[in-house]
Amino acid sequence: MAKAEKKEKSSARDIGIDVPVPERACADAHCPFHGKLAVRGQALDAVVVSTRMQRTVVVEREYLRYLQKFERYEKRTRRMNVHAPPCLGLVPGHRVTIMECRPLSKTVSYVAIRNRGVSA
């Protein structure tokens, strides 16, 4: 059984980023580990809020914006559509690391590369 596990892990590509390879394999052409999709640019952390689309999830990022007039920060939120490879098994509430890739559709230019589990 150890040989089968090694063979399974060896079939995954090295994407050039220090993230663990998903244990499950998938046949998705747009998976950075098991397909041909190259990742580039920035890596961001976000929380999955919706999984209603096929192989695409909606993630939400919170950030602070400084208001010079009031010398304070305001909290802002940005929602993004992200491709979700089936090997990651994403559900709403999971914290994910996403990375930029080539445009996959009109609104999808990021792909999830790591599932960090349920957010606290």
GIHU-V525619 format. One record per run of one state. SS is the DSSP state (H for helix, E for strand, L for the rest). FROM is the first residue (numbers start at 0). TO is the last residue. If there is no record, write none. Layout:
BEGIN
ss & from & to
SS & FROM & TO
SS & FROM & TO
END
This chain:
BEGIN
ss & from & to
L & 0 & 0
H & 1 & 9
L & 10 & 37
E & 38 & 49
L & 50 & 54
E & 55 & 66
L & 67 & 70
E & 71 & 82
L & 83 & 84
H & 85 & 87
L & 88 & 92
E & 93 & 100
L & 101 & 106
E & 107 & 117
L & 118 & 119
END
